[in-house]
Amino acid sequence: MTGAETIDFARESIWLLLMLAAPGMLTALVVGVAIGLLQALTQIQEMTLVFVPKILAIFLVLLIALPFAGSAMATYMDGVAQRIAQP
């Protein structure tokens, strides 16, 4: 494996990681900001209020994104296996 192939492999790995993590992270961001705004508007300063809606929203988004994640990881693994098999 040459240096360029190694960098390409690392770039693909990082890109896949970002694609798989983005739905959950963006959901957590949106729900956190929405509940923080609601808390600021209503002056409810309960620290634990954020956790349950955020966990439920992330779980739902990850459940919806699971087929995409599985497909992306399988495609990536096929590429890794082909690189290993190359002479």
N, C-alpha and C positions, 0 to 999 in steps of 0.2 A: 504494500500500500504506500503510495507516494504521499508527500506532504499535502498536496492539493486535494487528494481524495480524503485524507484525514480531516482536513478543514471542512470539506463538503459534508462528510459524515457527521461532524459535530454540529454544523449549521442545521442539518436536517433534524438532528436530535433535539436541539433547542427549539426549533420551529414547532415540532410535534408537541413538546412539552407545553409551549405557550398555547397551542390550539386546544389541548386537552384541559388545561387549567383555566382558560379564559371564561368559559360559561359560568363556572362556580364562583370565580372571583368577581366577575362583573355583577352577578346576582347579589352576592354579599355586599358589594358596594352600593348598589341601588337600594336594596332593602334597608341597609344601615343608614343611608342618607335620608330615606323617606321616614323612617321611624325617628331618627334624630330631629328632623324637621317637625314632625308631629309632637315630639316631646318639648321642643322649644316653643311651639305655638300654644300648647296646652299647659305648659309649665309643670309637666309631670317629670320628675327627676328620678325615675326608677332605673337603676343600672341593669337589672335583669330583664327588663321589658324587651330588649333588642334580641336576645338569644333565641327564643322559641320561634318567632317568625323568620329569623334569618336561617336557622337550621332547617325549618320546613321548606323554605324557598330554595335553598341550596340542594336539599335532597330531591325536590321535584325536578329541578333543572338538570341535575346529574342523572336522574332516572330517564329523562327525555333524551339527554345527550349520550346515553350509554351505547346505543347502536353505532353512532358516529365514532365514538372513542374506540370501540372494539374494532371497527373496520379500519380506522387509521392506524391502530397499533398492529393489526394483522398485516396491512400493507407494508408498514415499516419493517416488521420482522421478516417478511419475504425479501425485502431489499437487503437486510443484514445477512440473511442466509445465502443469498446470491453472491454477496461480496466475499463471504467466507469460502464459498465453493469455487470462486475464481482462482485460476492458477497464478 
